[in-house]
Amino acid sequence: MWTSLVCVVLVTSPGGASLPLVVNTWPFKEAAAAAWEALQSGGSVLDAVERGCRRCELDQCDGSVGFGGSPDETGETSLDALIINGDTMEVGAVADLRRVKNAIGVARAVMERTHHTLLVGESEDLTTNKSKGLYTRWLQAGCQPNYRQNVVPDPATSCGPYRPGPGRTPHRRPPPTDLRAHDTIGVIAISGKGQVAAGTSTNGANHKIPGRVGDSPIAGAGAYADSSAGAAAATGDGDIMMRFLPSFLAVELMRGGAEPSAACTAAVARTKRHYPEFFGAVICANTTGHYGAACNKLPGFPKFSYMVVSAETRGPSLHTVDCF
């Protein structure tokens, strides 16, 4: 499926330098093209980020962005999105958004029309045992993969309802079995004048507990932007990655002089130090138009692909980086 999206294929190390610039996670060519078109038609970097994410929401990229994918255990899709203005450091974000398709548009409205940063939609009372939805009934084993093992009955073999088990055991998340279950569209846009914006959109983890929010709508985790340094966006297992604010770390490393590829690598390495088998990747770009990416190597995930558009690429181009 992804090969139909490829215009140019490059195996890259550090990239650049040319402004304006658009970089987005995964081989989502149409998203990159939409963001670039916004810049070329005189739009702002915020317009570019919004239109890039919006394109993926409409296309339901990989089933992991937009309406209709990654349902929670009741069978309902909820959306998370984030947008950051690197000039003003304004942020708008939404999480657990339901029955609204344009999550990135709502996130921008939060930023521009309210005094708030993050609005969260409907969630379920997790203190009750009423969360026996369609997926809980349909799955014959491992009904709720997002519970730890210290609940009764064992979520690896039974479908609940669940109650707390005896004691608490140290937790290490097992390697992911579905590498597309945590995908996110992350978009970075930098204007010819060095104005920076970044954003994300996702429908989150498959079969999540209702009310779960991952890294995508969290500033510094899902994405971060500062026009004095650059921007970064993350994709992967948000429950793990949000603990380490990889996007914020990468931008601060670029502020200190690190090249984008090195900044991305350091951000991934920090998470990897604590969770060696986590699934994730980070893209980075600085204000001089250099860009890069890094990812954690897993079985079935040896490389990470991302899109780049600039005056030098002659349209959206697919870049890949070897995971480490």
C-alpha positions as MATLAB code, in Angstrom:
seq = 'MWTSLVCVVLVTSPGGASLPLVVNTWPFKEAAAAAWEALQSGGSVLDAVERGCRRCELDQCDGSVGFGGSPDETGETSLDALIINGDTMEVGAVADLRRVKNAIGVARAVMERTHHTLLVGESEDLTTNKSKGLYTRWLQAGCQPNYRQNVVPDPATSCGPYRPGPGRTPHRRPPPTDLRAHDTIGVIAISGKGQVAAGTSTNGANHKIPGRVGDSPIAGAGAYADSSAGAAAATGDGDIMMRFLPSFLAVELMRGGAEPSAACTAAVARTKRHYPEFFGAVICANTTGHYGAACNKLPGFPKFSYMVVSAETRGPSLHTVDCF';
ca = [
       0.000    0.000    0.000;
       2.747    2.420    0.935;
       4.640    1.952   -2.342;
       1.812    3.701   -4.194;
       2.554    6.813   -2.156;
       6.223    7.063   -3.115;
       7.455    9.746   -5.482;
      11.184    9.560   -4.792;
      12.977    7.115   -2.508;
      16.158    8.171   -0.723;
      18.133    6.520    2.038;
      19.352    9.423    4.081;
      21.484   10.539    6.931;
      21.235   14.216    7.923;
      19.231   16.177    5.369;
      18.969   19.770    4.223;
      19.363   22.603    4.003;
      16.567   24.446    2.233;
      13.673   26.621    3.337;
      10.713   26.538    3.314;
      10.492   22.948    4.528;
       7.856   20.358    5.397;
       8.673   17.091    7.187;
       6.115   14.524    8.304;
       6.147   11.062    9.866;
       5.535    7.930    7.810;
       5.134    7.636    4.008;
       2.066    9.876    3.921;
       2.763   11.642    0.621;
      -0.616   13.330    0.326;
      -0.209   14.925    3.751;
       3.202   16.301    2.788;
       1.821   17.623   -0.493;
      -1.110   19.332    1.239;
       1.172   21.038    3.761;
       3.558   22.169    1.023;
       0.710   23.504   -1.114;
      -0.437   25.606    1.836;
       2.993   27.216    2.118;
       3.340   27.727   -1.628;
      -0.049   29.421   -1.847;
       0.931   32.003    0.771;
      -0.384   30.254    3.848;
       1.288   30.313    7.227;
       3.214   27.463    8.814;
       0.136   26.865   10.993;
      -1.946   26.517    7.831;
       0.583   24.024    6.497;
       0.545   21.906    9.649;
      -3.240   21.956    9.855;
      -3.743   21.022    6.209;
      -1.151   18.267    6.341;
      -2.745   16.660    9.379;
      -6.214   17.264    7.975;
      -5.299   15.438    4.773;
      -4.400   12.359    6.800;
      -7.565   12.640    8.872;
      -9.642   12.589    5.690;
      -7.589    9.797    4.119;
      -7.630    7.828    7.389;
      -3.911    7.240    6.906;
      -3.006    3.650    7.747;
      -6.224    3.409    9.764;
      -4.363    5.075   12.636;
      -5.368    8.683   11.887;
      -8.877   10.068   11.620;
     -12.335    8.645   12.126;
     -13.201    4.962   11.976;
      -9.932    3.409   13.189;
      -8.305    2.162   16.414;
     -11.534    1.799   18.413;
     -11.547    1.648   22.179;
     -12.950   -1.389   23.981;
     -16.508   -0.126   23.455;
     -15.957   -0.002   19.687;
     -15.840    3.799   19.467;
     -13.104    5.901   17.879;
     -11.723    8.916   19.713;
      -9.238   11.431   18.305;
      -6.254   13.330   19.711;
      -4.522   16.298   18.057;
      -2.015   19.047   18.801;
      -0.755   22.202   17.091;
       2.076   24.490   18.240;
       3.027   27.989   17.082;
       6.801   28.224   17.403;
       6.754   32.031   17.193;
       4.400   32.683   20.104;
       4.651   29.303   21.900;
       0.861   29.068   21.819;
      -0.488   25.526   21.932;
      -3.887   24.032   21.164;
      -4.750   20.409   21.783;
      -7.697   18.045   22.061;
      -7.922   14.515   23.405;
     -10.615   11.837   23.543;
     -12.545   13.821   20.929;
     -15.616   11.945   19.726;
     -18.012   12.340   16.798;
     -15.910   15.145   15.289;
     -13.719   14.310   12.279;
     -11.512   17.410   12.051;
      -9.446   16.990   15.226;
      -6.555   19.206   14.114;
      -8.991   22.000   13.251;
     -10.517   21.815   16.709;
      -7.030   21.880   18.261;
      -6.219   25.050   16.329;
      -9.499   26.591   17.464;
      -8.555   25.832   21.073;
      -5.281   27.686   20.507;
      -6.722   30.700   18.701;
     -10.173   31.110   20.263;
      -9.739   30.147   23.916;
      -7.373   30.794   26.806;
      -6.908   27.053   27.253;
      -4.229   24.694   25.975;
      -5.825   21.238   26.146;
      -9.478   20.216   26.082;
     -10.436   16.609   26.749;
     -13.705   15.057   25.592;
     -15.859   12.298   26.983;
     -14.336    9.579   29.144;
     -15.669    6.657   31.104;
     -15.774    6.164   34.864;
     -13.040    3.558   35.264;
     -13.980    2.936   38.906;
     -16.941    0.853   37.737;
     -17.082   -2.490   35.989;
     -19.355   -1.314   33.184;
     -16.767   -1.211   30.400;
     -17.849   -4.421   28.693;
     -18.234   -3.138   25.137;
     -18.342   -4.796   21.751;
     -14.660   -5.586   21.622;
     -14.701   -7.039   25.129;
     -17.388   -9.437   24.004;
     -15.863  -10.231   20.613;
     -12.315  -11.033   21.668;
     -12.017  -14.535   23.032;
      -8.649  -14.025   24.740;
      -6.543  -11.087   25.774;
      -9.654   -8.913   25.852;
      -8.060   -5.807   27.333;
      -4.359   -5.780   26.378;
      -3.823   -2.440   28.106;
      -4.292   -3.721   31.648;
      -1.259   -4.894   33.573;
      -1.134   -8.437   34.828;
      -2.015   -7.555   38.430;
      -5.770   -7.576   37.802;
      -8.244  -10.419   38.172;
      -9.104  -12.245   35.982;
      -5.910  -12.388   33.901;
      -6.432  -10.028   30.896;
      -4.250  -12.315   28.767;
      -6.868  -15.048   28.932;
     -10.147  -13.539   30.141;
     -12.536  -10.760   29.344;
     -13.410   -9.329   32.720;
     -15.010   -7.378   34.250;
     -11.700   -6.772   35.997;
     -10.854   -5.935   39.577;
      -7.530   -5.134   41.265;
      -5.355   -8.160   41.977;
      -3.090   -8.751   44.978;
      -0.047   -6.496   45.191;
       1.739   -4.656   42.427;
       4.402   -6.179   40.213;
       7.139   -4.291   38.330;
       5.901   -3.529   34.857;
       7.722   -3.885   31.574;
       5.590   -3.558   28.463;
       6.089   -6.532   26.098;
       7.254   -5.884   22.520;
       4.366   -4.693   20.334;
       2.617   -7.246   18.174;
       1.003   -4.642   15.898;
       3.474   -1.966   14.849;
       0.705    0.084   13.242;
      -1.389    0.237   16.389;
       0.307    3.433   17.555;
       0.954    5.386   14.340;
       0.570    9.165   14.314;
       0.817   11.836   11.641;
       3.302   14.411   12.868;
       3.967   17.449   10.683;
       6.744   20.062   10.922;
       6.575   23.215    8.793;
       9.237   25.928    8.552;
       8.787   29.038    6.427;
      11.410   30.794    4.356;
      11.745   33.294    7.191;
      12.353   30.598    9.791;
       8.890   30.576   11.357;
       8.213   27.132   12.827;
       5.078   25.146   13.627;
       4.352   21.513   14.390;
       1.317   19.336   14.952;
      -0.028   15.824   15.324;
      -3.220   13.872   14.792;
      -4.106   10.293   15.724;
      -6.907    7.995   16.779;
      -4.673    6.431   19.412;
      -4.001    2.874   20.494;
      -6.193   -0.018   19.407;
      -8.667   -1.345   21.981;
      -7.621    1.281   24.515;
      -9.423    1.751   27.789;
     -11.994    4.529   27.179;
     -10.523    7.857   28.249;
      -6.920    6.885   27.488;
      -4.779    9.745   26.167;
      -1.380    9.112   24.626;
       1.527   11.375   23.733;
       0.144   12.985   20.578;
      -1.797   15.883   22.183;
       0.864   16.557   24.836;
       3.202   19.459   24.048;
       6.804   18.276   24.227;
       5.799   14.639   23.825;
       3.838   14.313   20.578;
       5.435   17.419   19.069;
       7.243   20.611   19.977;
       8.201   23.753   18.084;
      10.251   26.854   18.855;
      11.196   29.284   16.102;
      14.490   29.989   17.850;
      15.595   26.356   17.464;
      13.399   24.073   15.363;
      10.743   21.408   15.772;
      10.286   17.708   16.401;
       7.447   15.186   16.326;
       7.196   11.669   17.686;
       5.302    8.546   16.687;
       5.002    5.136   18.284;
       4.000    3.819   21.689;
       2.711    7.011   23.247;
       2.146    5.530   26.694;
       5.895    4.984   26.932;
       7.202    7.935   24.926;
       5.219   10.620   26.735;
       7.163    9.835   29.904;
      10.342   11.197   28.335;
       9.131   14.238   26.315;
      11.215   13.242   23.277;
      10.102   16.142   21.087;
      10.980   18.754   23.697;
      14.327   17.086   24.343;
      15.195   17.008   20.641;
      14.372   20.697   20.166;
      16.435   21.693   23.189;
      19.366   19.646   21.883;
      19.104   21.445   18.527;
      19.035   24.743   20.411;
      22.356   23.690   21.929;
      23.856   23.055   18.489;
      23.078   19.386   17.827;
      22.271   18.438   14.245;
      18.682   17.194   13.776;
      19.677   13.549   13.253;
      21.812   13.587   16.393;
      19.036   15.268   18.381;
      16.505   12.659   17.248;
      18.904    9.843   18.080;
      19.525   11.193   21.573;
      15.776   11.522   22.211;
      15.137    7.928   21.134;
      18.152    6.683   23.095;
      16.876    8.239   26.313;
      13.639    6.304   26.062;
      15.437    3.157   24.913;
      17.640    3.249   28.008;
      14.585    2.551   30.170;
      12.434    0.604   27.697;
      14.745   -1.194   25.242;
      11.844   -2.769   23.336;
       9.655    0.300   22.919;
       8.249    1.083   19.463;
       8.896    4.619   18.345;
      10.551    7.201   16.116;
      11.219   10.940   16.130;
      11.597   13.446   13.270;
      13.504   16.716   13.692;
      14.180   19.887   11.706;
      16.078   23.051   12.598;
      15.661   26.647   11.467;
      18.410   26.377    8.853;
      16.437   23.722    6.969;
      18.372   20.638    8.073;
      16.315   17.610    9.084;
      16.675   14.033   10.280;
      15.018   11.152   12.079;
      15.765    8.237   14.388;
      13.955    5.078   15.501;
      14.289    2.153   17.878;
      15.071   -1.112   16.078;
      12.642   -3.983   16.651;
      11.852   -7.221   14.815;
       9.762   -6.150   11.853;
      10.774   -2.515   12.280;
      14.367   -2.143   10.983;
      13.797    1.202    9.244;
      11.575    4.237    9.599;
      10.168    6.214    6.678;
       9.231    9.871    6.618;
       8.347   12.518    4.037;
      10.250   15.694    3.166;
       9.274   18.563    0.869;
      11.437   21.567    0.025;
      12.474   23.509   -3.061;
      15.295   20.987   -3.499;
      13.156   17.826   -3.459;
      10.926   18.735   -6.436;
       7.879   17.430   -4.649;
       7.304   15.100   -1.709;
      10.166   12.635   -1.300;
      10.317    9.549    0.859;
      13.324    9.243    3.159;
      14.287    6.257    5.283;
      16.548    5.920    8.281;
      18.011    2.751    9.782;
      16.791    2.106   13.308;
      19.328    1.439   16.054;
];
